[in-house]
């Protein structure tokens, strides 16, 4: 059985690997064009998939069936059908040397400092609780693993708050080293973006591995899982529950808008864009990523209800 220290060691090694990838990306990209850059750019857009994808999507699917889909349909519609809009925003941002959503909104209103300040305030107020939620999700996951594999007299080695602080410090150091070293805010952070792209690939691989394990090892395949799930009243209830069309459309619209309005999304999609070739690659690769990472959401949710009951 895996020990608690092994979980911590694995997480630490993974963080070191991301540091190494970012350092390599910084050195590799200087003064040269990279044919892999369009793929890296497309995968950096997958920063949209946070811990909510792992916890929220499955949790929402377990309670509301397909209610999680609008969160991903919106970005797909924007990057495909709304591609001219995205391209226009990128072009304007490059012409005006835009570095943030607040900067963009201020520039569109005659470079108004007041508009930019209000937009910044809204972004800070909205982002701080969001970041706190992400830290709590990561910390809770670590605590759950340590508790399961390394429980000692009913106490975990570290408290939730201590792990949250440790994670925040590590992320801050990472950002300082690879995200804020340049005085020019418009200069591309190639190392940081490479690390984000690699992390996106790891997230997708991890989710697919869990999905395959649940579907083909815990159960005898999709057919077996479907039969056992439909024999469970809780699963059958949300499968046959009609979709709330108005709520579905509203969430789709919100996710459509949020995809570029979130500070992190605007940065990777607009500020870190090198060329329209990258946008063209992302137009099909990013939607494919979202489809792939959601393939097993419903099977995992159904399997959880079958084994552990409804939430």
C-alpha positions, 0 to 999 in steps of 0.5 A: 500500500502507498504510504503518506510520505510517498504521496507527498514525495510524488507531489514534490517531484511533480512540482520540481518537474514543472520548475524544470520544464519552465526553466527549459522553456525559457532557455529554449524559446529565446531567439528562435521560432518553435514549430510546436508553439501552436500546440503549446498555445492550444494546451495553455488555453486548457488552464480553463480546466481547473480543480472544478473540472475534477470535482465540480463537473463530476459532482454536478453530474452526480446531482444534475445529470448533464448540467455540467455541459454548459460550462464547456459548451460556451468556450467551444462555441466561442473558439469555433463559431466566435473565432472572428471575435477572438481574432479581432480581440487579439489583433486589437490587443497587439496593436494597443499593447494590451496586457490585461482585461482591465487594460483592454476595457480601458483602451476601448473607452478612450484609454480611460483610467477610471474604467480600467481601475473599476475593471481591476477592482472587479477582477480582484474581488472576483478572483481572490475567492476563486483562488481561495477555492482552488487552494482549498480544493488542492489542499483537501485533496492532499489531506484526503490522500495523506489521511487515507494512506498515512493516518496516524492516531486519527491525525493527519501530519499537516493541517489543511491551513498549513498545506494551503499556505505551503501550496500558496508559497510554492505557487508564488515562488513559481510565478516570481521565477517564471512569470514576473521577471521581465519589466515589459509586461507584453513580453511572452513568458514562454517557460511559464506557458510551457509549464501550463501546457505540460500541466494541461496534458497531465490533467487530461491523462490523469482524468482519462486514466481514472475514467478508464479504470472506473469503466473497464476495471471497476466495471466490465466496460461501458455496457456493464456500467450502464446496466448497473447504473440504470438499476440504481434508482438515484442514477436512473432519476437524474438520467431521466430528469428533463434538462432545464433549458433556460438554466442550460442556455444562461450557463452556456452564455456565461461560460461563453463570455467568461472564457476570455474575461477571466484574467488567466484566460485573457492572459494565455489567449491574448497576451501570450499569443504569438501569431494567428497560426496559433489561433487556427490550431487552437480553434480545433485542438482546444475544443477536442481537449474539452471533449476528451476531458469530459468523456468520462465525467458521467461514467465516473459520477454514475460509478460513484453513486452505484458504489457509495450512494447519492450525495 
